[in-house]
Amino acid sequence: MKQANVIVIGAGVAGLAAAATLRATGRTVLVLESSNRVGGRAWTVPIAGRPFDLGATWLHDAERNPLAQIARDHGAALVDADAVRARRLLVDGRPATPADHAAYASAADRFEKLALAAAVAGDPALADAVAPMADDPWLATVETWEAAQIAAADARDFSVRDWRDNALDGANLWLVEGIGGFCGRVLAPMAGEIRYNTAVTGVNWGGGVTVSTSTGEFAAASCIVTVSTGVLGAGAIRFDPMLPAAITDAIAGLPMGLLTKVAVEGNWPDRLGIAPGTSLRQRVTARFAPAMSFHCWPNGHDYIAGFVGGPTAWALARAGEDATRDFVRARFAEMLGPDAAGNITRITVSGWGSDQLHRGAYCYARPGRAGARAALGAPLGGGRLIFAGEATRTDGLAGTVGGAWLAGVEAAGLAA
Ligand SMILES: Cc1cc2nc3c(=O)[nH]c(=O)nc-3n(C[C@H](O)[C@H](O)[C@H](O)COP(=O)(O)OP(=O)(O)OC[C@H]3O[C@@H](n4cnc5c(N)ncnc54)[C@H](O)[C@@H]3O)c2cc1C
């Protein structure tokens, strides 16, 4: 049986961080990955001859995001996305007026005040926290942005404290090669031995650790598990002894949100007269109504990225890729006109909702469960079994690649 000091399950950002950190302290590490690639929810594919991130796109909070420094150290090209971003708000297909912008800004301000006050008093759902402004015609737009688009969450099932604690701040950087590309080029070599196409089915952590996989058994003194809460909740990995209630409750308190990202290509010789980096949002007229945002020609590339999140994304994932494409075409026509939509030539749809190795985009805490992230990250068996990943981050970077990296580093310290 192959042995290592530590076995890391999953070669996403958290798994690569844990392995790289342990290797740097002289421990032997083995990373077991079910798929045939590294990066997990960071995955770059070519679209129109350029990198397109199906998952993680920006290095958020760049000032305290460790991946920004690692990228610089490895000569990666970084672009300050905020410096080139222009925002366009559309109301029933027309550009928003100054009065629309003022009403939107005032609603956003009221939303934030209500939500922050509710988070001090308790931990209700974000939607309940902002219910006092239900008569504001811009509430649905702000709420869609804050819950479905940013947090991939359903505002009716989303802890207001988790919303508050993970609100992102600071600069947003693009990695020109794509975050998935960067994982393969820079982070994977730091992590050492990675066994691909090796699906973990069981972890026995009674004495030492024995891990059962599709390709055999592996032994170690401790094990770091970085799969998503969706994978854990589905019971894809059997634990023996069974996980304590504190952990199973935490997993149940952290359901997966869904953000479906699409790449839209078309026959538009003048690029629709839109400057690269422009993001398009639409006014949402009813709470929880379907909506999308688009990001045009990111980094000058020849495609438009689209985002649909929350319950709408889950409904579309169940309906299938063609239904998603129809939805994207309809929103595109609403925002950019039927002629522009008619010239779409291809829509590539990310499939995080149906992907059994991730089962969603990133997790959010349910109302009253803001403490679930810390509970999931608490080591078991004196450090023999540790859960780590975007879900376990409690410093405001949950749901991000920067948070996943830090969670992996911290788990490595606990295991060592
Ligand atoms: C559409 C989308 C947009 C996003 N945008 C951003 C963004 O702009 N910025 C940002 O910072 N973050 C973003 N994120 C979130 C970010 O991608 C994640 O927070 C982060 O990648 C999670 O890393 P992880 O290592 O915790 O988990 P994962 O990436 O899920 O890694 C877990 C690994 O475990 C593997 N695995 C699963 N089951 C098994 C098994 N049984 N045996 C062995 N291996 C297994 C998986 O294949 C995977 O490689 C986005 C995500 C999505 C989906």
The ligand as an ORCA input file, in Angstrom:
! r2SCAN-3c Opt
* xyz 0 1
  C     -18.680     30.084    -12.078
  C     -17.746     30.351    -10.929
  C     -17.185     31.612    -10.788
  C     -16.308     31.867     -9.739
  N     -15.713     33.088     -9.685
  C     -14.732     33.297     -8.767
  C     -13.925     34.472     -8.854
  O     -14.087     35.304     -9.742
  N     -12.936     34.632     -7.924
  C     -12.702     33.704     -6.946
  O     -11.800     33.902     -6.132
  N     -13.438     32.557     -6.873
  C     -14.427     32.337     -7.764
  N     -15.135     31.163     -7.750
  C     -14.967     30.245     -6.607
  C     -13.674     29.436     -6.663
  O     -13.573     28.807     -7.896
  C     -13.708     28.387     -5.529
  O     -13.941     29.037     -4.288
  C     -12.401     27.602     -5.393
  O     -11.878     27.246     -6.643
  C     -12.641     26.361     -4.540
  O     -11.435     25.623     -4.385
  P     -11.372     24.340     -3.447
  O      -9.998     23.834     -3.550
  O     -11.943     24.675     -2.113
  O     -12.407     23.285     -4.073
  P     -12.427     22.567     -5.513
  O     -11.923     23.491     -6.546
  O     -13.813     22.046     -5.690
  O     -11.418     21.356     -5.375
  C     -11.823     20.082     -4.950
  C     -11.241     19.024     -5.861
  O     -11.659     17.746     -5.399
  C     -11.901     16.907     -6.509
  N     -12.780     15.824     -6.072
  C     -14.124     15.833     -5.884
  N     -14.544     14.640     -5.432
  C     -13.452     13.846     -5.311
  C     -13.242     12.513     -4.895
  N     -14.242     11.717     -4.461
  N     -11.976     12.001     -4.911
  C     -10.926     12.774     -5.318
  N     -11.083     14.051     -5.734
  C     -12.324     14.585     -5.725
  C     -12.521     17.839     -7.533
  O     -12.395     17.315     -8.844
  C     -11.693     19.110     -7.316
  O     -10.570     19.138     -8.167
  C     -16.000     30.856     -8.807
  C     -16.536     29.578     -8.964
  C     -17.387     29.319    -10.013
  C     -17.907     27.907    -10.199
*
